[in-house]
Amino acid sequence: MDIDKLFSVKDKVALVTGGSRGIGLMIAEGLVSAGAKVYISSRKAEVCEAEAERLNKIGECIALPADLSSEQGARALADVILERESKLPILVNNAGATWGAPFQEFPDKAWDRVLNLNLRAPFHLSKFLHPLLKEAGSHEDPARIVNVGSIAGFQANSIAAYSYGPSKAAIHHLTKILASEMAQDQITVNCIAPGAFPSKMTEFALGNESTRKMMESQIPLKRLGTPEDVAGLAIYLCSRAGAYMTGNVIPLDGGSMVKAF
């Protein structure tokens, strides 16, 4: 058994949405470092291009700015990939949003924005890029879709972000539906459900030292997630080592989901 090949993603092509910051950037950097050719997308073109330029010093990374909050935006990004590539071994659906407001003030547009990006965009991209994923998949080495959910999709603690947790619960369930649908095409679909990681989305809490320490104290492993943690899991899922896994939602949370309260 060749262990290096078992965990290799070298020369594979990947698209990572929301790949210019947070969890998406951690995954993108891990894949680039492991020898994959990685496209990253994000709504802010300057940030996307700057991060791609930085990652190009490590390996191969291409910026494809895109607004995935509409079906048209997802189609436009898929069309660019379809023009550039004949097959796509890896799709990481990471782009996401949240919205916080008191219960009585929570607006209807907070549902539209969060569900459009967190749920509809992964569905649209998986559908539009299905031909390239199918072309990449084989019996021994399926194509991979990796969705990014959240432990908020399991928990009832909303933190006044009433549309976020339900959107992540929905992407967890959609992962299982797509896994069943796409297995016949040699495409696996799994979902990473992160706990507390430093990111733009968690900056409001983790930027405060006392709040950060309090959060760390509540995690059984007593620390936040690191880029190596999420990149390692993503690489595993996208390598030969993860080829027989599909339909799984994997908490990556330092033990938070099994903590006894």
Long-range contacts (C-beta under 8 A, 24 or more apart in sequence): 5-240, 6-239, 6-240, 6-241, 7-235, 7-236, 7-239, 7-240, 7-241, 8-34, 8-35, 8-239, 8-240, 9-34, 9-35, 9-36, 9-90, 9-235, 9-238, 9-239, 10-34, 10-35, 10-36, 11-35, 11-36, 11-37, 12-36, 12-37, 12-89, 12-90, 12-238, 13-37, 13-38, 13-39, 13-85, 13-87, 13-88, 13-89, 13-90, 13-136, 14-38, 14-39, 14-88, 14-89, 14-90, 14-91, 14-92, 14-238, 15-39, 15-40, 15-41, 15-64, 15-77, 15-81, 15-88, 15-90, 15-91, 15-92, 15-125, 15-129, 16-40, 16-41, 16-92, 16-94, 17-41, 17-42, 17-66, 17-68, 17-77, 17-92, 17-93, 17-94, 17-95, 17-121, 17-125, 18-42, 18-94, 18-95, 18-96, 18-148, 19-48, 19-51, 19-92, 19-94, 20-44, 20-47, 20-48, 20-50, 20-51, 20-52, 20-63, 21-47, 21-51, 21-199, 21-200, 22-197, 22-199, 22-200, 22-201, 23-94, 23-148, 23-194, 23-197, 23-199, 23-230, 24-92, 24-94, 24-95, 24-148, 25-51, 26-197, 26-227, 26-230, 26-231, 27-92, 27-94, 27-146, 27-148, 27-230, 27-231, 27-234, 28-55, 28-61, 28-92, 29-55, 29-58, 29-227, 29-231, 30-227, 30-228, 30-230, 30-231, 30-232, 30-234, 30-235, 31-90, 31-231, 31-234, 31-235, 31-238, 32-58, 32-59, 32-60, 32-61, 33-58, 33-59, 33-231, 34-235, 35-59, 36-60, 36-90, 36-238, 37-61, 37-62, 38-62, 39-63, 39-64, 39-81, 40-64, 41-65, 41-66, 41-68, 41-77, 41-95, 42-66, 42-95, 43-67, 43-68, 43-69, 68-95, 68-117, 68-121, 68-124, 68-125, 69-113, 69-116, 69-117, 69-121, 70-116, 71-120, 71-124, 73-121, 74-120, 74-121, 74-124, 74-125, 74-128, 75-124, 75-128, 77-125, 78-124, 78-125, 78-128, 78-129, 79-128, 81-129, 81-132, 82-128, 82-129, 82-131, 82-132, 85-132, 86-132, 86-135, 87-132, 87-133, 87-135, 87-136, 87-143, 88-129, 88-132, 88-133, 88-135, 88-136, 88-143, 89-133, 89-136, 89-137, 89-141, 89-143, 89-144, 89-238, 90-143, 90-144, 90-146, 90-238, 91-125, 91-126, 91-129, 91-133, 91-143, 91-144, 91-145, 91-146, 92-145, 92-146, 92-148, 92-234, 93-121, 93-122, 93-125, 93-126, 93-145, 93-146, 93-147, 93-148, 93-171, 94-148, 95-121, 96-148, 96-167, 96-201, 98-161, 98-163, 98-164, 98-201, 99-161, 99-163, 99-164, 100-159, 100-160, 100-161, 101-160, 102-160, 103-160, 103-162, 106-160, 106-162, 106-163, 110-162, 110-163, 111-163, 113-163, 114-163, 114-164, 114-167, 115-163, 115-167, 115-170, 118-164, 118-167, 118-168, 118-170, 118-171, 119-167, 119-170, 119-171, 119-174, 122-147, 122-171, 122-174, 123-174, 123-178, 126-178, 126-182, 126-189, 130-182, 130-185, 130-187, 133-182, 133-185, 133-187, 134-185, 134-186, 134-187, 137-185, 137-186, 137-187, 138-186, 139-186, 140-240, 140-243, 141-240, 141-243, 142-186, 142-187, 142-188, 142-243, 142-246, 143-185, 143-186, 143-187, 143-188, 144-187, 144-188, 144-189, 144-190, 144-237, 144-238, 144-242, 145-178, 145-182, 145-187, 145-188, 145-189, 145-190, 146-190, 146-191, 146-192, 146-234, 146-237, 146-238, 147-171, 147-174, 147-175, 147-189, 147-190, 147-191, 147-192, 148-191, 148-192, 148-193, 148-194, 149-175, 149-191, 149-192, 149-193, 149-194, 149-249, 150-193, 150-194, 151-193, 151-194, 151-195, 151-251, 151-253, 151-256, 151-257, 153-193, 153-249, 154-193, 154-251, 154-257, 168-193, 172-249, 175-247, 175-248, 175-249, 176-247, 176-249, 179-246, 179-247, 180-247, 183-246, 188-237, 188-242, 188-243, 188-245, 188-246, 189-246, 189-247, 190-237, 190-242, 190-245, 190-246, 190-247, 190-248, 190-249, 190-250, 191-248, 191-249, 191-250, 192-230, 192-233, 192-234, 192-237, 192-250, 192-252, 193-249, 193-250, 193-251, 193-252, 193-253, 194-225, 194-230, 194-252, 194-253, 195-219, 195-225, 195-251, 195-252, 195-253, 195-254, 195-256, 195-257, 196-224, 196-225, 196-253, 196-254, 196-256, 197-224, 197-225, 197-226, 197-229, 197-230, 198-224, 198-225, 218-256, 218-259, 219-253, 219-254, 219-255, 219-256, 219-259, 220-254, 220-255, 220-256, 220-258, 220-259, 221-254, 221-255, 222-254, 223-254, 224-254, 225-252, 225-253, 225-254
